[in-house]
Amino acid sequence: MATDMGSDGWVSKAASRRAEWSRRVCVQGAPVYPGLPRVAVGAIVFKEQRVLLVQRAKPPAAGEWAIPGGSVDLGETLQQAAQRETLEETGVSVHAHEPVFTFDLIERDPDGAVQFHYVVVDLMADYVKGTPQPGGDAADARWVSPAELARLKVSRVTLNLLRERFHFGA
């Protein structure tokens, strides 16, 4: 495989393969399916025996309740991304700490092509201030008690994490 030259004089073979993949997954210049996995974060926040959750408004997992979070922007640390995404989706300010859980979120279309692929890093976060109000990619946001957890359509990964790691809603 030939390599393409960039402004610095060289582009790796891997970069050439990624560029070729991008050309195949674009329609009229707009990406349809990802060419590479995306890094995303979630913030696990507890306050007064409740956990902060959002109801997803968009795929993947539209309609499900989950830990607030989203994609990491270029140049952003995991902690900065978790704090920004939590504020955008819930209006709640948090102070994010170190990662405590990592998982893959991969969804395929009916033909088996990868439609979404995120590597999600969940971080513990301390509540700073704010009242949950949905924003960004969230249809709803609220503090959820262990009893309420059983009545909501919570993502399998979120439910397992809360029950197994934090004994919340068990």
C-alpha positions as CSV (number, residue, x, y, z in Angstrom):
1,M,0.0,0.0,0.0
2,A,1.4,3.4,-1.0
3,T,1.5,6.1,1.6
4,D,0.1,9.6,1.1
5,M,2.4,12.6,1.7
6,G,1.1,15.2,4.3
7,S,2.3,18.7,5.0
8,D,5.1,17.2,7.2
9,G,6.3,15.1,4.2
10,W,5.0,11.7,5.4
11,V,1.8,10.0,6.4
12,S,1.9,6.5,7.9
13,K,0.3,3.5,6.2
14,A,-2.2,3.4,9.1
15,A,-3.2,7.0,8.4
16,S,-3.6,6.1,4.7
17,R,-5.9,3.2,5.6
18,R,-8.0,5.4,7.9
19,A,-8.3,8.0,5.1
20,E,-9.4,5.3,2.7
21,W,-11.9,4.0,5.2
22,S,-13.3,7.5,5.7
23,R,-13.8,7.9,2.0
24,R,-15.8,4.7,1.9
25,V,-18.1,5.5,4.9
26,C,-19.0,9.1,3.7
27,V,-22.0,10.1,1.6
28,Q,-21.8,13.6,0.1
29,G,-19.0,14.4,2.6
30,A,-21.0,13.5,5.7
31,P,-19.9,10.5,7.7
32,V,-22.5,7.7,7.9
33,Y,-20.7,5.2,10.0
34,P,-17.5,5.6,12.0
35,G,-14.2,4.8,10.5
36,L,-12.6,4.4,13.9
37,P,-13.8,4.0,17.5
38,R,-14.4,7.2,19.5
39,V,-13.3,7.8,23.1
40,A,-16.1,8.8,25.4
41,V,-16.5,9.4,29.2
42,G,-19.2,9.1,31.8
43,A,-19.4,10.7,35.2
44,I,-20.6,8.6,38.1
45,V,-22.1,11.1,40.6
46,F,-23.9,10.4,43.9
47,K,-25.7,12.8,46.1
48,E,-27.9,12.0,49.2
49,Q,-28.2,8.3,48.3
50,R,-29.1,9.1,44.7
51,V,-27.2,8.8,41.4
52,L,-27.3,11.3,38.6
53,L,-28.7,9.7,35.4
54,V,-29.8,11.0,32.0
55,Q,-32.3,9.6,29.5
56,R,-30.6,9.5,26.1
57,A,-32.4,11.4,23.4
58,K,-30.3,10.1,20.5
59,P,-28.8,6.8,19.3
60,P,-27.0,4.9,20.5
61,A,-29.2,3.9,23.4
62,A,-32.0,6.4,22.7
63,G,-34.7,6.3,25.4
64,E,-32.4,4.5,27.9
65,W,-31.2,6.0,31.2
66,A,-27.4,6.1,31.7
67,I,-24.5,7.8,33.4
68,P,-24.2,11.3,31.9
69,G,-21.3,11.7,29.5
70,G,-20.2,11.9,25.9
71,S,-17.3,12.2,23.5
72,V,-13.8,13.5,24.5
73,D,-12.8,16.5,22.4
74,L,-9.3,16.8,21.0
75,G,-6.9,18.2,23.6
76,E,-9.3,17.5,26.5
77,T,-8.4,15.3,29.4
78,L,-10.8,12.6,30.6
79,Q,-11.6,14.7,33.6
80,Q,-12.3,17.8,31.6
81,A,-14.5,15.9,29.2
82,A,-16.5,14.3,32.1
83,Q,-17.0,17.7,33.7
84,R,-18.0,19.4,30.5
85,E,-20.4,16.6,29.3
86,T,-22.1,16.4,32.7
87,L,-22.7,20.2,32.8
88,E,-24.0,20.2,29.2
89,E,-26.3,17.2,29.7
90,T,-27.6,17.9,33.2
91,G,-26.7,21.5,34.3
92,V,-24.9,20.0,37.2
93,S,-21.3,20.9,38.0
94,V,-19.0,18.1,39.1
95,H,-15.3,17.5,39.9
96,A,-14.2,14.4,38.1
97,H,-11.5,12.0,39.5
98,E,-9.8,9.0,38.1
99,P,-11.4,6.3,35.9
100,V,-13.2,3.4,37.6
101,F,-14.7,1.5,34.7
102,T,-14.1,1.1,31.0
103,F,-16.3,-0.7,28.4
104,D,-17.0,-0.9,24.7
105,L,-20.3,0.3,23.3
106,I,-20.6,-1.3,19.8
107,E,-23.9,-1.3,17.8
108,R,-24.3,-2.8,14.4
109,D,-27.0,-2.2,11.8
110,P,-29.2,-5.0,10.4
111,D,-26.5,-5.9,7.8
112,G,-23.8,-6.3,10.5
113,A,-21.9,-3.0,9.8
114,V,-20.7,-1.1,12.8
115,Q,-23.0,1.9,13.2
116,F,-21.6,3.1,16.6
117,H,-18.3,2.2,18.4
118,Y,-17.3,4.0,21.6
119,V,-14.7,3.1,24.1
120,V,-16.3,4.6,27.3
121,V,-14.3,5.5,30.3
122,D,-16.4,6.1,33.4
123,L,-14.9,8.4,36.2
124,M,-16.0,9.0,39.7
125,A,-17.1,12.6,40.2
126,D,-18.1,14.7,43.2
127,Y,-21.2,16.9,43.0
128,V,-20.3,20.6,43.2
129,K,-23.6,22.4,42.4
130,G,-26.7,22.6,40.3
131,T,-30.1,21.1,39.8
132,P,-30.5,18.5,37.0
133,Q,-32.1,19.9,33.8
134,P,-31.8,18.1,30.5
135,G,-29.6,19.6,27.8
136,G,-27.4,18.5,25.0
137,D,-28.1,14.9,24.1
138,A,-30.3,14.3,27.1
139,A,-34.1,14.0,27.0
140,D,-34.3,14.0,30.8
141,A,-31.9,14.3,33.7
142,R,-32.4,13.6,37.4
143,W,-31.2,12.2,40.7
144,V,-32.4,8.6,40.9
145,S,-32.9,6.6,44.1
146,P,-32.3,2.8,44.3
147,A,-36.0,2.2,44.3
148,E,-36.6,4.3,41.1
149,L,-33.7,2.5,39.3
150,A,-35.9,-0.7,39.1
151,R,-38.7,1.3,37.4
152,L,-36.6,3.0,34.7
153,K,-35.3,1.6,31.4
154,V,-31.6,1.7,32.5
155,S,-28.9,0.6,30.2
156,R,-27.6,-2.8,31.0
157,V,-24.0,-1.6,31.5
158,T,-25.1,1.2,33.8
159,L,-27.3,-1.1,35.8
160,N,-24.6,-3.7,36.2
161,L,-22.0,-1.1,37.2
162,L,-24.2,0.5,39.8
163,R,-25.3,-2.8,41.3
164,E,-22.0,-4.7,41.2
165,R,-19.4,-1.9,41.9
166,F,-21.4,0.4,44.1
167,H,-24.1,-2.0,45.6
168,F,-26.7,0.6,44.4
169,G,-30.1,-0.7,43.6
170,A,-29.1,-4.2,44.4
